[in-house]
Amino acid sequence: MPEGGKPIAPRLGSRIASAPVSIQSPRRQHLWIWFLWLAGFYSVWAWLVFGQGRWADAKAHWPIALAMAMGSYVAGSTPMGGGTVGFPILVLLFGLPATLGRDFSFAVQSIGMTSASIFILSRRQPLAWAMLKGAMLGALVGTPLGIWFIAPWIPELWIKVVFAVVWASFGVLHLYRINEIAGHVGMTEFNERWDFRLGLTLGILSGSTVAAVTGVGIDMVLYAALVLLCRADLKIAIPTSVVIMAFTSILGIVVKNLTTGLQPGVYENWLAAAPVVCLGAPLGAFMVGLIGRKPTLLFVAVLCVGQFVWTCYAERSAMGIGGLIGALAAVGACLLGFEKLRAWGAVLVGEAKSGKLGRSG
């Protein structure tokens, strides 16, 4: 455990940036890489749809493309992946299996989040590199294990409830902590090796559980550690969460394709949504810099709480009174965990000693 840390300017890799995080980095951007990616992706998509005669399939699934227009914006501008919208639309609105919603989340994020990540990296935005590298290594181990040994044993109802609980807890957290979270400047650095180990632990645990079961979530776990424990600026925490979700989504879809297989209908929905999210997620990453992250986070927080209510109402017969009480208790347990993480961060940076648990920069 580190002996403490002090607030510093944001880091680019292992180096400390000299400019405040609110100032555009003078380092040269390389957006041509992102445009090259777009050209390559749309060329492949056009070949799959028109060259392979799948236009009818893509056209028939236009509702999910419309839904993911908003979902991809959420993915690029918040720590919540596109599956945050895609999963409840497919499962709660369209009545499709939760396993399909999970596989679709992996599939669509492997394009949308990857596109946003390439955009972020091309713009050379600051990232929490030490923790991100650890989380990637942890996800590389944990996600396949979760897909093979945990996810197959989780019933459909539990998948829905796990998704609803995790997202509701993040929504409530932002509703009552938004001013503090949005007020962080820079990032508290402890120790590069400590950051890496924490990222590794989080990657293994969240990759094997929430990500493997729902197709999303590892991004939100890493984000929570950054903003609550490390007091990271949202301009560092959110891009870092986007990159880890892109990595995990690619890993998840590859592992499922090569081993367990995908649920029927995933490919057709992907054909319709992929060209939308390829632009939508980077657009979210760009637009949030113009309108601010706080309004977007508040809007998404309300959606997260709303989908919890929707899930509990739609599944009230299957869950019963005991299940509803258990779901509410699980949300409370998640919030308690967030508060413990926040308190731990306060101790590490010395705020607890002075009673200033709500540092804003």
N, C-alpha and C positions, 0 to 999 in steps of 0.2 A: 504494500500500500504506500502511495506517495506521502511524503511528509507535508505536502501542501503545494499550492501553486499560486500564481498571481496573474491578474488579468493582463493580457498582452494583446498586441495587434494580431490580426488573423495570419495564419500560416499558409504558405504555398509550398506543399511538400513538407520537408523538414526545416525549411527556412522561414524566418519571420518577415512578413511583409512590412515595409516601412510606412506605407500609406494606410490611413484609416480605411476600414472596410466599406464605408459609404462612398469612397472616392473610386472612380473607375481606374482600374489598373492600367498603367502606361505600357505594360508589356504588349507586344504585338499579338493581335488575334489572328486566328487561322480559320476563318469561316469557310474557306474554300473546301476544307475537309468535310464539313457538314453538307455542303451543296453536292459534293461528289458522292457522299453516302445517299442523299436523296435521289440522285440520278440513277445510282445502282439499284436501290430498292424499287423504285417505280418501274424500272425496266424489267426486273424479275417479276413484280406483281402483274404487270401487263402481260407478260408471257404466260404466267399461271392462269390468268383469267381469260384472255382472248386466245392465246396459243393453245391452251388445253381445253377450250370450250366450257369454261366455268362461269361465264358471265351471268347466266340464269341463276346459278346458286348465289352469287354475290348480290345480285339484284333482289332476290327473294328475301334476303336477310338485311334489308336496308334499315329496319328499326334499330338494330344494334349499332349500326354505323352512326345513326343520328344520336343515340344515347352516348356513344363514346366520343362524340364531338365535345361534350361537356366533361366526360370522364378523362379524356386525354389532357384537357386544360388543367383539371384538378391534379393529374399525375405530375405535370411539369411545374406547377406552382405551389404545391404543398408536399408534406412528407407522406402523403397517402397515394398509393399507386392507382392506376386506372381501374384496377379490379374493384376499388372502392365503389365505383359506379356500375361497372360491368357485372359484378357478381349479383348484387340485389336486383338489377334489371332482368337478368336472365332467370334467376331463381325465384324471386318474389313476384315480379310482374309477369314474366312469360311462363312461369310455372315449370321451368326445366330443372333437371336434377342438380343438386349442389355440387356433385362431382364434375359435371360439365362446366359449372360456373368457375370452379377452381382451375380446371385445365385451361379454360378460356382466358382466365386472368394471367396465367403464365404465358400463353401464346400471344395475347395482344400486348402485354407489357414488354415482351421480348423485342417488339418493334417500337412502340411508343416511348418506353423508358430508355431504350437504347438510342433512339433518335435524340431525345432530350439530353442524354449523357454526352453524346458526340457534340451536340450544340454547346453544352456547358464546358466541356474540355477544350473545344475550339476557341471559345471566348476566354479561356484561361481563368475561369472563376476560382476563387479560393475554396479548397476542400480540406477536411480533417483527414489528411492522408494516412497518418499512423493508425488511427482507429478504423478507417476504411479498409486498409490492407488486411488488418486482422480480421475484420468482419467477412471479407471476401474469402479468406482461407477457411474461416469457420463455416461459412455457407457451403463451401466446396465439399466439406466433410458432412455437415449436418443435413443439408437438403436432400441428397440422395438417400441417406439413412432414414429420414423421415418419410420420404416417398415410398420406400420399400417396406418399412417395418412399422410405421405408425399410422399413416394416412389410410391404408386399406382396412384398418380395424375401427375407424371412426364412422359411426352411423350418419346417414344423411342429415337427420335432425340436428345432431351435435355439430356438424360442419356449419350449418346455418347459425346455430346459437353461438359457437365460438367466434364466428365472423362478427355477429351482432354485438357481442360483449366487448370484444377488443376495440371495435370502432366506436362504440358508444362511450367507452372509458376515455378514449382520446378526444372525443367531442366534448365531453364534460370538462376534461382537463383544460382545454383551450377556452371554454366559455368562462371559467373563473380564474384562469392564470394568464390570459392573453396579454395583458399589459406588461406583466413581468417578462414573459417569453419574448415578446416583440421588442422589449427594451434592451436586451443584451447587446453589447458591442464587443467585437473581437471574440476571443476565446480564452478560457483559462487553461493554460498548458501545465500538465503535471510532469510527465516523463514519457518520452517516445515509446519506450518499451512497455510502460504501464498502459498507455493508450492502446498499443497493439494487442496486449493480452486481454484487455477489456473487450475490444472489438472481436477478438477471436472467440471469447466466451459467449458473447451475445450472438455471434454468427452461428455457432454450433447449436445453441439452445433455441433461438428463434427460427433458424433454418429448418431444424428437425421437427419443430412443432407447428407454430402458427403459419409459417410460409408453406410447409409441406401439406398442411391440412386445408388451408383456404386459398393458397396461391398468392397471397400478399401478406404484409405485416412485418417483414424483417426491416423494411425501410423505416417504419414507425418506431420500432424498438431502438434502432440505432439513433434516430432523431431524438427520442426521449432521453437517451443517455447524454447526447450532446447538449441539449438545451437545459436539462435539469441538473445534470452532474457537472458538466464542463462549462455551463453558462455560455454556450456558443451563440453567436449572432445567427439569425435566421438565414442570412446570406451565405453562411458557411454550412449550417445544419441541413437545410433543405436540399441544396445541390448534392451534398454527400449522400443523403437518403435516396435521391433519385438514382445515383450511380450504383449503390448497393442493390437496389431493387432490379435494375437492368441486368446486373450480373446474375442475380439469383433467378430471374425469370428465364434468361437464356439457359442457365444450367438446368432449371426445372423442366423446361420443354424438351431439351435434349435428352435428359435422363428418362422422361416419360415416353418419348418417341422410341428410344432404343430398348426400353425394358418393359414397362407396364402397359404402354400404349395410351392413346388419348380417347376420351369419350366421343361417341358419334355426335356429329354436329359442330364440333369445335372448329374444324377446318373451314366449313362453310361460313360460320360467323366471323372467323378470322379474315377470310377473303373480303368480307364486306367492311370490316372495321379497320383493318391494317392501314389502308391509304389515308384514312382520317387521322388516326393517332400518330402517324409518322410526322405530320405537321402540327397536330394539336398540342402534343406535349411540349415541343420546343417553343411553340407560341405562348403556352402558359409560363414557361421559364422566362421568356422575354417580357411579356406583358406585366407580370407581377412586379417587375422593376419600375414600371410606370405608375401603376395604381396602388402599389403597396401590398405587403403580404398580410397585414392584419385583417382587412375586410374579407379577403379570400379565405383565410383560416377560419374566421367567424362563420362565414357562409357554409363552409364544408363541415364545421363542427355541428351546426344545426342539422345538416343532412345526416351526419353520423348518428346523432341522437334519434332523429326521425326514423332511420332504418331499423333501429333497435325496437322502437315502439311498433313499427310495421311488422317486424319478424315475430314479436311476442303476440301480436293480435292474430296474425295469419296462422301461427302454430299453437294457439292457445289450447286447442283440444288435445294435441299430441303432447304438449308440455305439461298441462295440468297446473294446478295451483303450486305444487311443490317445485315444478320446473321453472315457473315464473319467478318464484321467490329465490330459487337458486341462481337464476340469471341476474337478478338485481344484486344479489350478494356477490356474484362474480365481478360485476362492474365496480362495486364498492371495494372489493379486494384489489382490483387493478389500480384504482385511484389511491388506495392506501400505499401500494407499491410505488406509485409515482411520487407521493409525498415523502416516502422514506428515501427515495433516490435524490430528491431535491434537498432534503435535510442532510444527507451524506455529502452532497456537493457543497453545501454551506459550511460544513465542518472542514472539508478539505481546503477550501479557499480562505478560511478564517472568519467567515461571516457570522457563524454561530456564536463565536466568542464575544463579538461586538453587538450581537442581537440583530444584525442586518441581514435577515434571511431573504430579502427581496431585492438583491442588487439589480440595478438596471443599466449597468454599463461601467 
